[in-house]
């Protein structure tokens, strides 16, 4: 893990890069090759899924409908394996670079797109870049909130957007040489620039480490290497959050979600294009020309800080809580206890997240940190390399814990648990001394997990296999099913060796510190997560995070003042746990970047719809639940619904969103979105973009992770949602949209579908 400098006076070396000749840049490049200890990008083991731009498919049946694109992974063909970037947040090793080498450059912008003093054209090392990012990211939260007023501040130096690139020669295609001449750029072209890719991947590691504790910072643009699909060189194009293409207005309003994160990022991108394009910056008219300018100048990432005060305040509280800096103070409060639920699920992302939100709030009540843990089988199933020895789950998402106080305790426990099967709902409150080595060794002998190099066989691996007897004896109340929780004594809670179940700790009814201290000691603040500086209630005291509310958009409401408020903490925690890391973002981009190109070519207005959120997401969950209904489990029969059932719910929502016509459909049943089901709605002028997958218990599901996470990535962009109350993925989408916009979507979860005519 890169450690930030504690010195306030960092050596900026700002004179090292500005006016050097291009010849000297090449000398820098050669120096980096000699000095820099490159990382070799991993290879993607899972077969790639390639999107056919002309047919709008993942190498599958082609639809001729003008208003739909069905992505049905049942016909996916094997393609060439592509390199996947390395990403291991919180364990980046600092590289040794020459003091005169420029490794990265950074542009910093305020909320109005004006360059701030944080801009630096020569950054010589990983640690210097991380220090600079942290310096720019950590002004007082009050400064951030006061920055959201209506007045444009010409001299405001608060950094809201950041663009970063690596300083190696450009890795780009040869398709726009004329534009290079236009912009006066003569950078050498390297179509197979492995060194450039290595530097890019290293930069991505730094970005993920920076963002892991900072929910308020979002990636709005990110560069990946070429996907080598359909002879399209897409490494030249940044992969964007759709909100970056929101229309930029001269007058900014704090009441609009776009001004809280989208507009500042859009203004930063606009400023980059003007400045880097020179005299021709204002003449660039096509997206291809824009992307060429950004590629030539090595703009690899655009980040933005969310200015909305409620999310910013809770995000700050989470960072201080999950990434503590004072280890002695943490141990005094918790006696070394860490909540670490560990479930042996495969792709039950919605269920795991929903359950872990509740367990994380229990950890807050006890004053202890929370670690989101899942078995390495997750990584083995989806072929995340170098993630099978410990916590496979973190290969899909950013970690939500870290720092010197927690990692030394967590990582050995994850390594131990990875060696044997665990069964369902193992909810450990880890003691200070962790899991004894003999438990690790005996557990592996009794019930070994798949070895990291073993081919995954979904038909013969039992996800529900219980944990070994030695572990059940060691932590008797760690299993939620069939085991009665027991209220532990203060001495037991204080023990450095005795494990406890999450339900055990909940019974103490307060913080660990107060329970151990007893009745004679002064009680600590019962709220362990204060959303400073928000004030709640008539008492005008700082809000506890669980008191913070946001508006709920409902049918018939035209302003936020007319809308009810709902609790925000669950949405924030759900989002905090499910931020995709570099490996998963790569896999999303591999499918979604060409999809958006195909959508744009159809001129249906999808870019504007996704940028503003004026669209509806339909999550049509059927699959194995329809099988359960057929077998007599009638509670699932309410899911036996059609596309028309969902569209009837969505149409009034779309009318309220400026008469929108765009509908994104995600489903596990391809039949429900067959051509004949889509056509009636297309004829009414609706545009439907569909991602479909498999019944989650079918063998093919083990190859279905990429389309699923692509659909989650896109589905949360819409501000209307129709899902189902039984589906935890529908709930996950709802929470994700709430956290994205700090306003919950118009939605219908089919609770009253049986009451409809």
C-alpha positions in Angstrom: 0.0 0.0 0.0 1.3 3.5 -0.9 1.7 5.5 2.3 0.9 9.2 2.1 3.4 11.7 3.3 2.5 13.4 6.5 4.5 16.5 5.6 2.5 19.4 4.5 5.3 20.6 2.3 5.5 18.2 -0.6 8.1 18.6 -3.3 6.1 19.5 -6.4 9.0 19.6 -8.8 6.8 21.7 -11.0 9.7 23.0 -13.1 10.7 19.6 -14.2 8.3 19.2 -17.1 6.8 22.3 -18.5 9.0 23.4 -21.4 11.1 20.4 -22.2 11.7 19.5 -25.8 10.2 16.4 -27.3 13.7 14.9 -27.5 14.1 15.2 -23.8 10.7 13.5 -23.3 12.1 10.5 -25.2 15.1 10.4 -22.9 12.7 10.4 -19.9 10.8 7.5 -21.5 14.0 5.5 -21.9 14.9 6.3 -18.3 11.6 5.0 -17.2 12.1 1.7 -19.1 15.4 1.2 -17.3 14.4 2.3 -13.9 10.7 1.6 -13.6 9.8 -1.8 -12.3 7.0 -2.7 -14.6 4.0 -4.9 -13.8 2.9 -7.4 -16.4 -0.8 -7.1 -17.2 -2.7 -10.2 -16.4 -4.5 -12.1 -19.1 -8.2 -12.5 -19.0 -8.9 -16.2 -18.6 -12.7 -16.0 -19.2 -13.6 -16.0 -22.8 -14.3 -12.4 -24.0 -17.7 -11.4 -25.1 -17.7 -9.1 -28.2 -20.4 -6.8 -29.2 -21.3 -6.6 -32.9 -21.7 -2.9 -33.7 -23.7 -3.5 -36.8 -26.3 -5.8 -35.3 -26.1 -4.6 -31.7 -25.4 -8.1 -30.4 -22.9 -10.1 -28.3 -22.2 -12.4 -31.3 -25.7 -13.7 -31.2 -29.0 -13.5 -33.0 -29.4 -10.2 -34.8 -32.5 -8.2 -34.5 -33.8 -6.1 -37.4 -36.0 -3.9 -35.2 -34.9 -0.3 -35.3 -35.9 0.4 -31.7 -34.3 -2.5 -29.9 -31.1 -4.3 -29.2 -31.3 -7.6 -27.5 -28.3 -9.0 -25.8 -28.9 -12.7 -25.3 -25.7 -14.4 -24.1 -27.0 -17.9 -25.1 -25.3 -17.6 -28.5 -21.9 -16.1 -27.3 -19.0 -17.4 -29.3 -15.4 -17.9 -27.9 -13.1 -15.1 -28.9 -9.4 -14.2 -28.4 -8.3 -13.7 -24.9 -7.5 -10.1 -24.1 -5.2 -8.6 -21.5 -6.9 -7.4 -18.4 -5.3 -4.7 -16.2 -3.9 -5.5 -12.8 -5.7 -3.9 -9.9 -5.1 -4.7 -6.2 -6.3 -1.7 -4.2 -4.5 -0.8 -1.0 -1.4 -2.9 -1.7 0.3 -0.9 -4.4 4.1 -0.9 -4.2 5.8 2.4 -4.6 8.1 2.5 -7.6 11.6 4.0 -7.6 11.8 6.6 -10.3 14.4 9.1 -11.3 13.8 12.5 -9.6 13.9 14.0 -13.1 11.4 11.6 -14.7 7.9 12.7 -15.4 5.6 9.7 -14.9 2.1 11.4 -14.6 0.5 14.8 -15.3 -2.6 16.1 -13.6 -5.1 18.9 -14.4 -7.4 20.2 -11.6 -10.6 22.1 -12.2 -13.1 23.9 -10.0 -16.9 23.2 -10.3 -17.1 25.8 -13.2 -14.4 24.1 -15.2 -11.7 26.6 -14.4 -8.1 25.3 -13.8 -7.1 25.4 -10.1 -3.6 25.6 -8.5 -3.7 21.9 -8.0 -2.7 21.3 -11.7 0.7 19.8 -12.1 2.5 18.9 -15.3 5.2 16.7 -13.9 4.7 14.1 -11.2 7.7 11.9 -10.7 6.4 8.9 -8.7 3.4 7.0 -7.5 3.7 8.3 -4.0 3.8 11.9 -5.2 0.7 11.4 -7.3 -1.2 9.7 -4.4 -0.2 12.5 -2.0 -1.3 15.1 -4.5 -4.7 13.4 -5.0 -5.3 13.2 -1.3 -4.3 16.8 -0.8 -6.8 17.9 -3.4 -9.5 15.7 -2.1 -9.4 16.6 1.6 -10.6 20.2 2.2 -13.0 20.8 5.0 -16.4 19.3 4.2 -17.9 22.7 5.0 -15.9 24.2 2.1 -17.4 21.6 -0.2 -21.0 22.3 0.9 -20.6 26.1 0.7 -19.3 25.6 -2.8 -22.7 24.4 -4.0 -24.4 27.8 -3.9 -25.7 29.6 -7.0 -22.9 32.1 -7.2 -20.2 31.4 -9.7 -16.9 32.0 -8.1 -14.3 33.1 -10.6 -11.4 32.6 -8.2 -12.7 29.5 -6.4 -9.7 27.1 -6.0 -11.6 24.1 -4.6 -10.8 21.2 -6.9 -13.9 19.4 -8.0 -12.8 17.6 -11.2 -9.4 16.0 -11.9 -7.9 14.7 -15.2 -4.9 12.5 -15.0 -2.6 10.8 -17.6 0.7 8.9 -17.7 3.6 10.6 -19.4 4.8 7.8 -21.7 4.6 8.2 -25.5 1.1 7.8 -26.8 -0.5 4.4 -27.3 -3.1 5.1 -30.0 -4.2 4.3 -33.5 -3.1 5.8 -36.8 -6.5 6.7 -38.0 -6.4 10.5 -37.5 -2.9 11.6 -38.5 -4.4 14.8 -39.9 -5.8 15.7 -36.5 -2.3 15.3 -35.0 -1.1 17.8 -37.5 -4.0 20.0 -36.7 -3.2 20.1 -33.0 0.6 20.4 -33.6 1.2 17.0 -32.0 4.0 14.8 -33.3 4.0 12.2 -30.6 5.2 8.8 -31.8 2.6 6.2 -32.4 2.8 2.8 -30.7 -0.2 0.6 -31.5 1.3 -2.2 -29.4 2.7 -0.1 -26.6 3.0 -2.6 -23.9 5.1 -0.2 -21.8 2.3 2.4 -22.1 -0.3 -0.2 -21.0 1.8 -1.1 -18.0 2.0 2.5 -17.0 -1.8 2.9 -17.5 -2.5 -0.1 -15.4 -0.3 1.2 -12.7 -2.1 4.5 -12.8 -5.4 2.6 -12.5 -4.1 0.9 -9.3 -3.4 4.3 -7.8 -6.8 5.6 -8.7 -8.5 2.6 -7.1 -6.4 3.0 -3.9 -7.3 6.7 -3.8 -11.1 6.0 -4.4 -11.5 3.0 -2.1 -12.1 5.1 1.1 -13.8 8.0 -0.8 -17.3 7.3 -2.0 -17.7 10.9 -3.0 -15.2 10.6 -5.8 -16.5 9.0 -9.0 -14.7 8.0 -12.2 -16.3 9.8 -15.1 -13.9 8.7 -17.8 -11.4 5.9 -17.9 -9.0 4.5 -20.5 -8.6 0.7 -21.2 -6.4 -1.1 -23.7 -7.7 -2.3 -27.0 -10.3 -5.0 -26.8 -9.3 -6.4 -30.2 -12.9 -7.0 -31.2 -14.4 -6.6 -34.7 -11.1 -4.9 -35.8 -12.2 -1.8 -33.8 -9.4 -0.1 -31.9 -11.2 1.2 -28.9 -8.2 1.8 -26.7 -8.2 5.3 -28.2 -11.6 6.1 -26.6 -12.3 6.8 -23.0 -15.0 4.8 -21.3 -17.4 7.3 -19.9 -20.0 7.6 -17.2 -23.0 8.6 -19.3 -23.7 11.7 -17.2 -20.6 13.4 -18.5 -22.5 14.2 -21.7 -25.2 16.3 -19.9 -25.8 19.6 -21.6 -23.6 22.2 -20.0 -25.5 25.3 -18.8 -24.1 28.7 -18.1 -26.1 29.0 -14.8 -25.5 26.2 -12.4 -28.3 25.2 -9.9 -27.6 23.3 -6.7 -31.1 21.7 -7.0 -30.1 19.7 -10.1 -28.3 16.4 -9.7 -26.2 17.1 -12.8 -24.6 20.2 -11.1 -23.6 18.0 -8.2 -21.3 15.7 -10.3 -22.1 15.6 -14.0 -21.8 19.3 -15.0 -18.4 19.9 -13.3 -17.0 16.8 -15.1 -18.5 17.9 -18.4 -17.0 21.4 -18.0 -13.6 19.9 -17.2 -13.7 17.7 -20.3 -14.7 20.7 -22.4 -11.9 22.8 -21.0 -9.4 20.0 -21.8 -10.5 19.8 -25.4 -10.2 23.6 -25.9 -6.8 23.9 -24.2 -5.2 20.7 -25.6 -6.6 21.3 -29.1 -4.8 24.6 -29.3 -6.3 27.0 -31.9 -8.3 24.1 -33.3 -9.9 23.1 -30.0 -13.1 25.1 -30.7 -13.2 23.7 -34.2 -13.4 20.0 -33.3 -16.8 18.8 -34.1 -16.9 15.0 -33.9 -16.5 12.6 -31.0 -13.8 10.8 -32.9 -11.7 14.0 -33.1 -12.3 14.8 -29.4 -11.2 11.3 -28.4 -8.1 11.6 -30.6 -7.1 14.8 -28.8 -7.6 13.2 -25.4 -5.6 10.1 -26.4 -2.7 12.1 -27.9 -2.3 14.0 -24.7 -2.6 10.9 -22.5 -5.8 11.8 -20.7 -6.5 8.5 -19.0 -8.9 9.3 -16.2 -11.4 12.1 -15.4 -12.6 12.1 -11.8 -15.2 14.2 -10.1 -16.1 15.0 -6.5 -19.8 14.8 -5.7 -20.9 18.1 -4.3 -24.3 17.1 -2.9 -24.0 17.7 0.8 -25.8 14.6 2.2 -23.7 12.1 0.2 -20.5 14.1 0.8 -21.1 14.2 4.5 -21.9 10.5 4.9 -19.0 9.6 2.6 -16.6 11.5 4.9 -18.0 9.8 8.0 -17.5 6.4 6.3 -13.9 7.2 5.4 -13.0 8.1 8.9 -14.8 5.0 10.3 -13.6 2.3 7.9 -10.1 3.7 7.4 -9.1 4.8 10.9 -5.8 6.4 11.5 -5.4 6.1 15.3 -4.9 2.4 15.9 -4.7 2.7 19.7 -7.9 4.6 19.9 -9.6 2.0 17.6 -8.5 -0.8 19.9 -9.7 1.0 23.0 -13.2 1.3 21.4 -13.4 -2.2 19.9 -10.9 -4.5 21.7 -9.7 -5.4 18.3 -13.1 -6.7 17.2 -14.0 -6.6 13.4 -17.3 -7.6 11.9 -16.5 -10.0 9.0 -19.5 -11.8 7.5 -18.4 -14.5 5.1 -20.9 -16.2 2.8 -20.3 -19.0 0.3 -22.6 -17.6 -2.4 -21.6 -17.3 -6.1 -23.5 -14.5 -7.9 -26.1 -13.6 -5.4 -24.9 -10.0 -5.4 -28.3 -8.5 -4.4 -28.8 -10.9 -1.5 -25.3 -10.5 -0.2 -25.4 -6.7 -0.4 -28.8 -6.5 1.2 -27.8 -8.7 4.1 -24.4 -6.9 4.5 -26.0 -3.5 4.8 -27.9 -4.7 7.9 -24.7 -6.3 9.3 -22.7 -3.1 8.6 -25.3 -1.0 10.6 -24.9 -3.5 13.4 -21.2 -2.9 13.3 -21.8 0.8 13.6 -24.0 0.2 16.6 -21.1 -1.6 18.3 -18.6 0.9 17.1 -16.5 -1.7 15.3 -15.3 -1.7 11.6 -16.9 -3.9 9.0 -15.2 -6.0 6.4 -17.2 -7.2 3.4 -15.9 -10.8 2.8 -16.8 -13.5 0.4 -15.1 -16.7 -0.6 -12.4 -17.1 -3.3 -14.8 -19.3 -5.2 -16.3 -16.0 -6.5 -13.0 -15.2 -8.1 -12.5 -18.7 -9.4 -16.0 -18.8 -10.9 -15.4 -15.6 -12.8 -11.7 -16.1 -13.5 -10.2 -13.1 -11.7 -6.5 -13.9 -11.7 -4.4 -13.4 -8.6 -7.5 -13.2 -6.5 -7.9 -16.8 -5.4 -5.7 -16.9 -2.4 -7.7 -14.6 -0.2 -10.8 -12.5 -0.7 -12.1 -13.2 -4.2 -15.0 -10.7 -3.7 -12.6 -7.8 -3.7 -11.5 -8.7 -7.2 -14.9 -7.5 -8.3 -15.2 -4.5 -6.1 -13.2 -1.8 -4.3 -12.5 -2.8 -0.7 -14.5 -0.9 1.9 -11.9 -1.2 4.7 -8.2 -0.5 4.8 -5.3 1.2 6.4 -2.7 0.1 8.8 -5.1 -0.4 11.7 -7.3 -3.1 10.0 -5.5 -4.8 7.1 -2.9 -6.6 9.3 -5.8 -8.3 11.1 -8.0 -8.9 8.1 -5.7 -10.3 5.5 -4.5 -13.4 7.4 -8.2 -14.2 8.3 -9.2 -14.0 4.6 -6.2 -16.1 3.6 -7.2 -18.8 6.2 -10.9 -18.9 5.2 -10.0 -19.2 1.5 -8.7 -22.7 2.1 -11.9 -24.4 3.2 -15.6 -24.3 2.4 -17.7 -22.0 4.6 -21.4 -22.6 3.9 -24.0 -20.0 4.1 -24.2 -16.8 6.3 -21.1 -17.2 8.4 -21.1 -14.0 10.4 -17.9 -13.7 12.4 -17.0 -10.9 14.7 -13.3 -11.5 14.6 -11.3 -11.4 17.8 -8.1 -9.4 18.0 -5.8 -12.4 17.5 -7.7 -13.7 14.5 -8.3 -17.3 13.6 -5.8 -19.8 15.1 -3.5 -21.5 12.7 -4.7 -25.0 13.7 -8.3 -24.0 12.7 -7.0 -23.0 9.3 -5.0 -26.2 8.9 -7.6 -28.6 10.2 -10.4 -26.8 8.3 -8.5 -27.2 5.1 -8.0 -30.9 5.7 -11.7 -31.5 6.6 -13.3 -29.6 3.8 -10.9 -28.1 1.3 -11.9 -25.4 -1.1 -11.1 -25.6 -4.7 -7.4 -25.1 -5.3 -6.6 -21.9 -7.2 -5.3 -23.7 -10.2 -8.3 -26.1 -10.4 -10.7 -25.7 -13.3 -14.1 -24.6 -12.1 -16.9 -27.1 -12.4 -20.1 -25.6 -11.4 -22.1 -28.8 -11.7 -20.0 -30.5 -9.0 -19.2 -27.7 -6.6 -21.7 -27.4 -3.7 -22.0 -23.8 -2.8 -24.1 -24.7 0.2 -21.6 -27.1 1.7 -21.3 -26.4 5.4 -18.1 -25.3 7.1 -15.8 -27.9 8.6 -16.5 -29.2 12.1 -13.4 -27.6 13.5 -14.6 -24.1 12.5 -18.1 -24.7 13.8 -16.7 -25.7 17.1 -14.5 -22.7 17.2 -17.3 -20.3 16.4 -20.5 -22.0 17.4 -22.8 -19.0 16.8 -21.3 -17.8 13.5 -24.1 -19.6 11.5 -27.4 -17.7 11.4 -29.4 -20.8 10.7 -30.6 -23.0 13.6 -28.2 -21.5 16.1 -29.6 -19.4 19.0 -27.5 -16.3 19.6 -26.1 -15.8 23.1 -25.4 -12.5 24.9 -21.7 -12.6 25.7 -20.3 -11.4 29.0 -18.1 -8.2 29.0 -15.1 -10.5 29.7 -15.9 -12.6 26.6 -16.3 -9.4 24.4 -12.9 -8.2 25.8 -11.2 -11.5 24.9 -8.5 -11.4 22.2 -9.1 -15.0 21.3 -12.9 -15.8 21.5 -14.9 -15.4 18.3 -18.4 -14.2 18.4 -21.4 -14.2 16.0 -22.9 -10.9 14.7 -26.2 -11.7 16.4 -24.3 -12.2 19.7 -22.9 -8.7 19.6 -26.2 -7.2 18.7 -27.5 -8.4 22.0 -25.2 -6.2 24.0 -27.4 -3.2 23.0 -24.8 -0.6 22.5 -21.1 0.0 21.8 -18.4 -2.5 22.8 -16.7 0.3 24.7 -19.7 1.1 26.9 -20.6 -2.5 27.4 -17.2 -3.4 28.7 -16.9 -0.2 30.8 -20.0 -0.9 32.7 -22.6 1.4 34.3 -20.2 3.4 36.4 -18.4 5.0 33.4 -19.5 7.9 31.3 -21.3 6.7 28.2 -19.9 7.5 24.8 -21.8 9.0 22.0 -24.4 6.4 20.9 -24.0 7.6 17.3 -20.7 6.3 16.0 -21.3 7.7 12.5 -21.8 11.5 12.6 -22.6 13.1 9.2 -20.8 16.4 9.9 -21.8 19.2 9.4 -25.4 18.3 8.6 -27.8 19.3 11.3 -31.0 17.4 12.1 -34.2 18.1 14.0 -35.2 21.0 16.2 -32.2 20.5 18.4 -29.9 21.6 15.5 -27.2 19.1 16.4 -25.1 17.2 14.0 -27.0 14.4 12.2 -26.3 10.8 12.9 -26.0 9.1 9.5 -29.1 7.1 10.0 -31.1 10.3 10.4 -30.2 11.7 6.9 -33.0 11.6 4.4 -33.3 12.4 0.7 -36.4 13.0 -1.5 -38.3 10.1 -3.0 -39.6 10.9 -6.5 -43.2 9.7 -6.9 -45.8 9.8 -9.6 -47.6 13.1 -9.6 -44.9 15.2 -7.9 -43.4 18.0 -9.8 -40.9 19.4 -7.2 -38.8 18.2 -4.4 -40.8 20.1 -1.9 -43.8 17.9 -2.8 -42.0 14.7 -2.4 -41.7 12.5 0.7 -38.2 11.9 2.3 -36.7 8.5 2.8 -33.7 7.3 4.7 -30.4 7.6 2.8 -27.9 5.5 4.8 -28.9 2.1 3.4 -28.5 3.4 -0.2 -25.1 4.9 0.6 -23.8 1.7 2.2 -25.1 -0.5 -0.6 -23.3 1.7 -3.1 -20.1 1.8 -0.9 -20.0 -2.0 -1.1 -20.6 -2.4 -4.8 -18.2 0.0 -6.5 -16.6 -2.0 -9.3 -12.9 -2.1 -9.3 -10.6 -2.0 -12.4 -10.9 -5.6 -13.3 -14.7 -5.5 -13.3 -14.8 -2.1 -15.0 -12.7 -3.5 -17.8 -15.1 -6.3 -18.3 -18.1 -3.9 -18.3 -16.3 -1.6 -20.8 -15.5 -4.6 -23.0 -19.2 -5.1 -23.6 -20.7 -1.6 -23.0 -18.4 0.6 -24.9 -19.2 -0.9 -28.3 -22.8 -1.2 -27.3 -23.0 2.6 -26.8 -21.3 3.2 -30.2 -24.1 1.0 -31.8 -26.8 2.8 -29.8 -25.4 6.2 -31.0 -25.4 5.1 -34.6 -29.1 4.4 -34.4 -29.7 8.1 -33.6 -32.3 7.3 -31.0 -31.2 9.9 -28.4 -29.8 7.3 -25.9 -26.8 9.5 -25.0 -29.0 12.4 -23.8 -31.4 10.0 -22.1 -28.7 8.3 -20.0 -26.9 11.6 -19.4 -30.0 13.1 -17.7 -31.5 9.9 -16.3 -34.7 10.4 -18.3 -35.2 6.7 -18.9 -36.7 3.7 -17.1 -34.9 0.5 -16.1 -37.0 -2.7 -16.0 -35.6 -5.5 -14.0 -37.6 -8.5 -15.1 -36.6 -11.4 -12.7 -38.1 -14.7 -13.7 -35.7 -17.6 -14.2 -35.6 -20.2 -11.5 -38.3 -18.4 -9.5 -40.8 -19.3 -12.2 -39.7 -22.9 -11.9 -40.4 -22.7 -8.1 -43.8 -21.4 -8.8 -44.5 -24.3 -11.2 -43.4 -26.7 -8.5 -45.9 -25.4 -6.0 -44.0 -22.6 -4.2 -46.7 -20.0 -4.8 -45.0 -17.0 -3.2 -42.9 -16.8 -6.4 -45.9 -16.9 -8.8 -46.2 -13.1 -8.5 -43.0 -13.0 -10.6 -44.8 -14.7 -13.6 -45.1 -11.4 -15.4 -44.6 -10.2 -19.0 -42.8 -7.3 -20.6 -46.1 -5.6 -21.1 -46.8 -5.9 -17.3 -43.6 -4.0 -16.6 -44.1 -1.5 -19.5 -47.6 -0.5 -18.2 -46.0 0.5 -14.9 -43.1 2.3 -16.7 -45.1 4.5 -19.1 -46.6 7.0 -16.6 -43.1 7.3 -15.0 -41.6 8.1 -18.4 -44.2 10.7 -19.0 -43.2 12.5 -15.8 -39.6 12.4 -16.9 -40.1 14.9 -19.8 -42.1 12.4 -21.9 -39.1 10.1 -22.2 -39.2 7.1 -24.5 -36.1 5.2 -23.5 -36.3 1.9 -21.6 -33.4 -0.3 -20.5 -34.4 -3.9 -19.8 -32.4 -6.4 -17.8 -33.7 -9.9 -17.4 -32.7 -13.6 -16.9 -35.4 -14.8 -19.3 -34.6 -14.2 -23.0 -38.1 -15.3 -24.0 -39.7 -12.4 -22.2 -37.9 -10.0 -24.6 -38.4 -11.9 -27.8 -39.0 -9.8 -30.9 -42.7 -10.3 -30.9 -42.9 -9.0 -27.3 -40.9 -5.9 -28.1 -42.6 -4.9 -31.3 -45.9 -3.5 -29.8 -43.9 -1.1 -27.7 -41.6 -0.1 -30.5 -44.6 0.7 -32.6 -45.7 3.1 -29.9 -42.3 5.0 -30.2 -40.4 3.5 -27.3 -36.7 2.6 -27.6 -35.8 -0.6 -25.8 -32.2 -1.7 -25.1 -32.0 -5.2 -23.6 -29.5 -7.3 -21.8 -30.6 -10.8 -21.1 -28.9 -13.7 -19.3 -29.6 -17.1 -17.9 -31.6 -18.7 -15.2 -29.1 -18.3 -12.3 -28.9 -22.0 -11.5 -28.2 -23.1 -15.1 -24.6 -24.2 -16.0 -24.3 -21.3 -18.4 -24.6 -18.8 -15.5 -21.0 -19.3 -14.7 -20.1 -17.4 -17.9 -22.8 -14.8 -17.3 -21.0 -12.4 -14.9 -20.0 -9.8 -17.5 -23.4 -9.2 -19.0 -24.9 -9.0 -15.5 -22.5 -6.4 -14.2 -22.9 -4.5 -17.5 -26.6 -4.4 -16.9 -26.1 -3.2 -13.3 -23.7 -0.5 -14.6 -26.3 0.8 -17.1 -29.5 0.3 -15.1 -28.5 2.7 -12.3 -28.4 5.6 -14.8 -32.2 5.8 -15.1 -34.4 7.8 -12.7 -37.3 5.4 -13.0 -37.3 1.8 -12.0 -39.8 -1.1 -12.3 -38.6 -4.2 -10.5 -40.0 -6.9 -8.1 -40.2 -6.8 -4.4 -38.9 -10.4 -4.1 -35.7 -9.7 -6.1 -32.8 -8.4 -4.1 -31.2 -7.2 -7.4 -34.2 -5.0 -7.9 -33.5 -3.6 -4.4 -29.8 -3.2 -5.3 -30.7 -1.1 -8.4 -33.1 1.0 -6.4 -30.4 1.8 -3.7 -27.8 2.5 -6.4 -30.0 5.0 -8.2 -30.8 6.7 -4.8 -27.0 7.0 -4.1 -26.2 8.2 -7.6 -28.6 11.1 -7.6 -29.2 11.7 -3.9 -32.8 11.3 -4.9 -34.7 8.0 -5.0 -36.3 7.0 -8.3 -39.9 6.8 -9.3 -40.4 3.1 -8.9 -42.8 0.2 -8.7 -41.8 -3.1 -7.2 -45.0 -5.0 -8.2 -46.2 -5.2 -4.6 -49.8 -4.7 -5.7 -49.6 -6.4 -9.1 -52.4 -8.8 -8.1 -54.7 -5.8 -7.5 -54.4 -4.5 -11.0 -57.1 -5.1 -13.5 
